[in-house]
Amino acid sequence: MGIFQKSVIKKHLMQLDKEQVDKAFDRFNENYSPAKISEIKKLKEEEYQDGFLREIFVDIFGYTLKPADNYNLAREFKNQTDGKKADGAILKDGKAIDQMVYQLYELTNEEIEIVEESV
């Protein structure tokens, strides 16, 4: 079972610029060989947290990581509703975009089952 309904995915994909998506996908493929993906899967969450932010959000999607000028991506972002910290957040006008706060997890088989059950 997928996280999103196919109609929701299709709707959002139609709104994307195909050229930008193709360029981002090319950058992703250049950066993530099967061997590298295999090595990443062996890492603990905290070992890859900075790599995840830089390699995906900065290098592929073009966000700017704090403390750079005009940043729109922050690590260890304090949740504005319950005070807990997320691993990172995409920001707009200095505030987290609700749908874009993320928590990175190692995915052991047990953890994958928990995530799948919560979806």
Backbone torsions as a table, in degrees:
resi	resn	phi	psi	omega
1	MET	NA	130.1	179.4
2	GLY	-80.0	163.2	178.7
3	ILE	-73.7	-36.3	-176.9
4	PHE	-116.4	149.0	174.5
5	GLN	-69.6	147.1	-178.7
6	LYS	-58.9	-35.9	-179.5
7	SER	-65.9	-34.7	178.5
8	VAL	-69.0	-44.7	178.8
9	ILE	-61.1	-47.0	-178.2
10	LYS	-60.3	-42.7	-179.5
11	LYS	-59.5	-47.0	-177.5
12	HIS	-72.4	-35.3	178.1
13	LEU	-64.7	-33.9	179.5
14	MET	-65.2	-23.4	-177.7
15	GLN	-87.5	-7.9	-177.2
16	LEU	-86.6	150.9	175.6
17	ASP	-79.9	115.2	-175.2
18	LYS	-57.3	-40.1	-179.2
19	GLU	-63.7	-42.1	178.0
20	GLN	-64.2	-42.3	179.9
21	VAL	-63.1	-44.4	179.6
22	ASP	-61.5	-42.4	179.0
23	LYS	-64.5	-42.7	179.0
24	ALA	-64.3	-40.5	179.6
25	PHE	-65.8	-39.2	176.1
26	ASP	-61.9	-43.8	178.5
27	ARG	-62.8	-39.8	178.2
28	PHE	-60.9	-48.7	-179.1
29	ASN	-63.8	-34.5	177.4
30	GLU	-66.2	-34.7	-174.4
31	ASN	-88.2	-29.5	-171.9
32	TYR	-117.9	87.6	173.8
33	SER	-77.3	160.8	175.9
34	PRO	-55.6	-36.2	179.5
35	ALA	-65.3	-42.6	179.7
36	LYS	-65.8	-42.3	178.5
37	ILE	-60.0	-41.7	178.2
38	SER	-60.8	-41.5	178.4
39	GLU	-67.9	-39.8	179.2
40	ILE	-60.7	-39.3	-179.1
41	LYS	-61.8	-22.2	-179.5
42	LYS	-85.2	-13.2	-175.7
43	LEU	-80.7	153.0	170.7
44	LYS	-77.7	156.0	-176.8
45	GLU	-51.5	-48.2	-176.3
46	GLU	-68.9	-21.9	178.3
47	GLU	-73.6	-25.9	-176.8
48	TYR	-111.0	-1.2	-175.7
49	GLN	-55.6	-50.1	-179.1
50	ASP	-67.9	-39.6	177.3
51	GLY	-60.8	-41.2	178.9
52	PHE	-59.8	-49.0	179.6
53	LEU	-61.3	-49.3	-176.2
54	ARG	-69.6	-47.1	-173.6
55	GLU	-74.3	-34.7	-178.9
56	ILE	-92.5	-60.3	-172.1
57	PHE	-74.8	-38.3	-178.3
58	VAL	-85.5	-58.5	-173.8
59	ASP	-69.9	-37.4	-175.8
60	ILE	-94.6	-48.3	-175.8
61	PHE	-91.5	-13.4	174.4
62	GLY	84.4	18.5	175.9
63	TYR	-74.6	163.6	179.5
64	THR	-114.3	122.2	-174.5
65	LEU	-87.3	134.5	174.5
66	LYS	-58.7	133.3	24.5
67	PRO	-102.2	14.7	179.7
68	ALA	-61.4	156.1	176.8
69	ASP	-59.6	146.4	177.0
70	ASN	53.9	39.3	-178.9
71	TYR	-69.0	152.0	175.6
72	ASN	-136.6	18.9	178.5
73	LEU	-142.9	130.6	-178.0
74	ALA	-132.2	144.7	173.4
75	ARG	-85.0	160.5	171.5
76	GLU	42.3	60.1	-175.2
77	PHE	-90.7	126.9	-179.7
78	LYS	-73.9	123.1	179.7
79	ASN	-60.8	130.6	-174.6
80	GLN	-78.3	-11.5	-179.2
81	THR	-99.8	-40.0	-176.9
82	ASP	-122.0	3.3	175.6
83	GLY	78.9	-3.5	177.4
84	LYS	-75.9	159.7	-179.9
85	LYS	-100.9	135.1	171.1
86	ALA	-99.6	161.2	179.4
87	ASP	-64.3	-29.7	179.5
88	GLY	-172.2	170.6	-180.0
89	ALA	-153.6	146.0	170.7
90	ILE	-88.4	133.2	-173.1
91	LEU	-113.5	150.0	171.0
92	LYS	-137.4	123.4	-176.7
93	ASP	55.6	36.8	177.1
94	GLY	78.7	0.1	-179.9
95	LYS	-117.1	146.7	-179.8
96	ALA	-67.7	138.0	171.4
97	ILE	-77.8	119.6	-171.6
98	ASP	-45.7	-45.3	-175.2
99	GLN	-77.8	-4.2	-171.9
100	MET	-118.4	23.8	171.3
101	VAL	-89.8	132.7	-176.5
102	TYR	-128.1	157.4	173.9
103	GLN	-129.3	121.3	-178.8
104	LEU	-89.1	134.7	-179.9
105	TYR	-126.8	148.2	165.6
106	GLU	-73.0	145.3	-179.5
107	LEU	-116.3	87.4	170.0
108	THR	-80.5	167.9	-179.7
109	ASN	-56.1	-41.1	-180.0
110	GLU	-62.7	-43.5	-178.8
111	GLU	-69.0	-35.8	177.2
112	ILE	-61.4	-42.5	179.4
113	GLU	-62.5	-40.5	179.2
114	ILE	-64.1	-44.3	179.2
115	VAL	-62.6	-45.2	-178.9
116	GLU	-63.1	-38.1	179.3
117	GLU	-67.2	-30.7	-176.5
118	SER	-82.3	-12.1	-177.5
119	VAL	-82.3	NA	NA
